[in-house]
Amino acid sequence: MHRGLLVDYGGVLTTDVFASFDAFCAREGLPAGTVRELFRTDATARTLLAGLEDGTLAAAEFERDFAALLGVAPEGLVERLMGGAAEDVAMLDFVRAARRRGVRTGLISNSWGVDRYDRALLDELFDGVVISGDVGLRKPSPEIYTLGARSVGLAPADCVYVDDLPGNLKPARALGMTTLHHRDTAATIAALRDLLGVPA
C-alpha cells in the first residue's frame, strides 16, 4: 500500500474547471471552449497563465491582458472564470478519511492567486501544502512534485498523485509516483481506496 496521497486542487477537489470556463463563455457571449483553446494554443495566453500561476504576474495584470485577448471586461476576471467551480464534497471527505487512517496527505496546486485558498480547510486536509505561487514553480515542472513528496515526509515512490490534466501526471510518474487521472469522482475514490488501503 502507498503511504502518501498528493492531489491537485482545481478540477480534483472541485468540480470541473473547464465547465466553469464554458459557463463564463456562455455568460460573455463567447463560443464554448474559447478559454481552453486560448490556453492550449495561444502563446500570449500561455505566457500570461504561466506568470499568474508561478506568482511572477499579478492577478490584476493577468486580468487586464487576458481580458484583452478575450474581448471582455477585465474587472474580476479570475473570479468570473473560476466562479463556477464548486467544492467536490465527496473528494474532500475522502482526503479527510485517508488522513484519519494515517495516510500522509498533500496538495500540489497551480494557483490563480495564493489568496484564493481557504487556508483553514487546507490545514484540516493536508500534512503538506505546495502552492505554485508560494514556491515560484508550477506544474509540470518536476521540482514541484519533489517538493510535494518532501512536504509530507515521503519519497515520491511512496505517493499516489491525482490530477485532472494528463500532462501534469507525466513528470510525477517519471519521479516514481503512482499517478491517477481524475475524470470521475466515484471512480477516483474507488481506485484510491485500493491503492491506499482506505476502506469504504
C-alpha positions as CSV (number, residue, x, y, z in Angstrom):
1,M,0.0,0.0,0.0
2,H,1.1,3.6,-0.7
3,R,1.7,5.8,2.3
4,G,1.1,9.2,0.7
5,L,-1.7,10.9,-1.3
6,L,-0.9,14.0,-3.2
7,V,-3.7,15.8,-5.1
8,D,-4.3,18.8,-7.3
9,Y,-6.9,21.3,-6.2
10,G,-8.9,22.8,-9.1
11,G,-10.6,20.0,-11.0
12,V,-9.9,17.3,-8.4
13,L,-11.1,18.8,-5.1
14,T,-13.5,21.0,-7.1
15,T,-15.9,20.4,-9.9
16,D,-14.6,20.7,-13.5
17,V,-12.7,23.9,-14.1
18,F,-13.3,23.7,-17.8
19,A,-17.0,23.6,-17.3
20,S,-16.6,26.8,-15.2
21,F,-14.7,28.3,-18.2
22,D,-17.5,27.3,-20.5
23,A,-20.1,28.8,-18.2
24,F,-18.1,32.0,-18.3
25,C,-18.1,31.9,-22.1
26,A,-21.8,31.4,-22.2
27,R,-22.4,34.5,-20.0
28,E,-20.0,36.6,-22.0
29,G,-21.4,35.5,-25.4
30,L,-18.2,33.6,-26.4
31,P,-18.1,30.2,-28.2
32,A,-17.8,27.3,-25.8
33,G,-14.2,26.2,-25.5
34,T,-12.8,29.7,-26.1
35,V,-10.8,29.9,-22.9
36,R,-9.5,26.4,-23.1
37,E,-8.3,26.8,-26.7
38,L,-6.5,30.1,-25.9
39,F,-4.6,28.4,-23.0
40,R,-3.9,25.5,-25.3
41,T,-2.8,27.2,-28.5
42,D,-2.1,31.0,-28.0
43,A,1.4,31.8,-26.9
44,T,0.4,35.1,-25.2
45,A,-2.3,33.4,-23.2
46,R,0.0,30.6,-22.2
47,T,2.6,33.1,-21.0
48,L,0.0,35.0,-19.0
49,L,-1.2,31.8,-17.4
50,A,2.3,30.8,-16.5
51,G,3.0,34.1,-14.9
52,L,-0.2,34.0,-12.9
53,E,0.5,30.5,-11.7
54,D,4.1,30.9,-10.7
55,G,3.5,34.3,-9.0
56,T,5.5,36.4,-11.3
57,L,2.4,38.2,-12.8
58,A,-0.1,40.0,-10.5
59,A,-3.7,38.9,-10.9
60,A,-4.7,42.4,-12.0
61,E,-2.2,42.3,-14.8
62,F,-3.4,38.9,-15.9
63,E,-7.0,40.1,-15.9
64,R,-6.2,43.2,-17.9
65,D,-4.2,41.3,-20.6
66,F,-6.2,38.1,-20.8
67,A,-9.4,40.2,-21.0
68,A,-8.0,42.0,-24.0
69,L,-7.4,38.7,-25.7
70,L,-11.0,37.6,-25.0
71,G,-12.6,41.0,-25.7
72,V,-14.3,41.2,-22.4
73,A,-14.2,43.5,-19.3
74,P,-11.2,42.8,-17.0
75,E,-12.8,43.5,-13.7
76,G,-13.0,40.4,-11.5
77,L,-12.0,38.2,-14.4
78,V,-10.3,35.5,-12.3
79,E,-13.4,35.1,-10.2
80,R,-15.6,35.1,-13.2
81,L,-13.6,32.4,-14.9
82,M,-13.3,30.2,-11.8
83,G,-16.6,31.0,-10.0
84,G,-18.4,28.1,-11.5
85,A,-16.1,25.5,-9.9
86,A,-17.6,24.3,-6.6
87,E,-16.1,22.1,-3.9
88,D,-16.3,18.3,-4.6
89,V,-17.6,17.2,-1.2
90,A,-17.0,13.5,-1.8
91,M,-13.4,14.1,-2.7
92,L,-12.8,16.4,0.3
93,D,-14.4,13.8,2.5
94,F,-12.1,11.0,1.1
95,V,-9.0,13.1,1.8
96,R,-10.2,13.6,5.3
97,A,-10.8,9.9,5.7
98,A,-7.4,8.9,4.3
99,R,-5.6,11.3,6.6
100,R,-7.5,9.8,9.6
101,R,-6.3,6.4,8.5
102,G,-2.7,7.5,8.7
103,V,-2.1,8.3,5.0
104,R,0.1,11.3,4.6
105,T,-1.9,13.9,2.5
106,G,-0.5,16.7,0.5
107,L,-1.6,19.4,-2.0
108,I,0.3,20.3,-5.2
109,S,-1.7,23.1,-6.9
110,N,-1.1,25.7,-9.6
111,S,-2.6,28.8,-8.1
112,W,-4.6,31.6,-9.6
113,G,-3.6,33.9,-6.8
114,V,-2.5,32.4,-3.5
115,D,-5.3,34.2,-1.6
116,R,-7.9,32.1,-3.3
117,Y,-7.5,29.2,-0.9
118,D,-9.3,28.5,2.3
119,R,-6.2,28.1,4.5
120,A,-8.1,26.6,7.4
121,L,-9.5,24.0,5.1
122,L,-6.0,23.2,3.8
123,D,-4.8,22.8,7.3
124,E,-7.6,20.4,8.0
125,L,-7.0,18.3,4.9
126,F,-3.2,18.2,4.4
127,D,0.0,17.4,6.1
128,G,1.9,19.3,3.4
129,V,0.9,22.1,1.0
130,V,2.8,23.2,-2.1
131,I,1.1,26.1,-4.0
132,S,2.8,27.3,-7.2
133,G,2.6,31.0,-6.4
134,D,4.2,30.4,-3.0
135,V,7.1,28.4,-4.3
136,G,7.7,30.1,-7.7
137,L,7.3,26.8,-9.6
138,R,4.3,25.5,-11.5
139,K,3.3,22.1,-12.8
140,P,4.5,20.3,-14.9
141,S,8.0,21.4,-13.5
142,P,9.4,18.2,-12.0
143,E,10.7,20.1,-9.0
144,I,7.2,20.9,-7.7
145,Y,6.4,17.2,-7.4
146,T,9.6,16.6,-5.4
147,L,8.6,19.4,-3.1
148,G,5.1,17.8,-2.7
149,A,6.6,14.5,-1.6
150,R,9.0,16.2,0.7
151,S,6.2,18.2,2.3
152,V,4.6,15.0,3.5
153,G,7.9,13.4,4.5
154,L,7.9,10.7,1.9
155,A,9.8,9.5,-1.1
156,P,8.0,10.0,-4.4
157,A,7.7,6.3,-4.9
158,D,5.6,6.1,-1.7
159,C,3.0,8.5,-3.1
160,V,-0.1,8.5,-5.3
161,Y,-0.6,11.7,-7.3
162,V,-4.1,12.7,-8.6
163,D,-4.6,15.4,-11.3
164,D,-7.3,16.1,-13.8
165,L,-4.8,17.1,-16.5
166,P,-2.8,14.2,-18.1
167,G,0.1,16.5,-18.8
168,N,0.6,17.1,-15.1
169,L,0.9,13.4,-14.4
170,K,3.8,12.5,-16.6
171,P,6.5,14.3,-14.5
172,A,5.1,12.8,-11.3
173,R,5.2,9.3,-12.9
174,A,8.8,9.9,-14.0
175,L,9.8,10.5,-10.4
176,G,8.3,7.2,-9.4
177,M,4.9,8.3,-8.2
178,T,1.8,6.2,-8.9
179,T,-0.5,8.5,-10.9
180,L,-4.2,8.7,-11.3
181,H,-6.1,10.7,-14.0
182,H,-9.2,12.2,-12.3
183,R,-12.2,12.1,-14.6
184,D,-15.0,10.8,-12.3
185,T,-15.2,11.2,-8.6
186,A,-16.6,7.8,-7.8
187,A,-14.0,6.0,-10.0
188,T,-11.1,8.1,-8.5
189,I,-12.2,7.3,-4.9
190,A,-12.6,3.6,-5.7
191,A,-9.1,3.5,-7.2
192,L,-7.6,5.4,-4.2
193,R,-9.3,3.0,-1.7
194,D,-7.4,0.1,-3.4
195,L,-4.1,2.0,-3.7
196,L,-4.1,3.4,-0.1
197,G,-6.0,0.7,1.8
198,V,-8.7,3.1,2.9
199,P,-11.9,1.0,3.4
200,A,-15.4,2.2,2.4
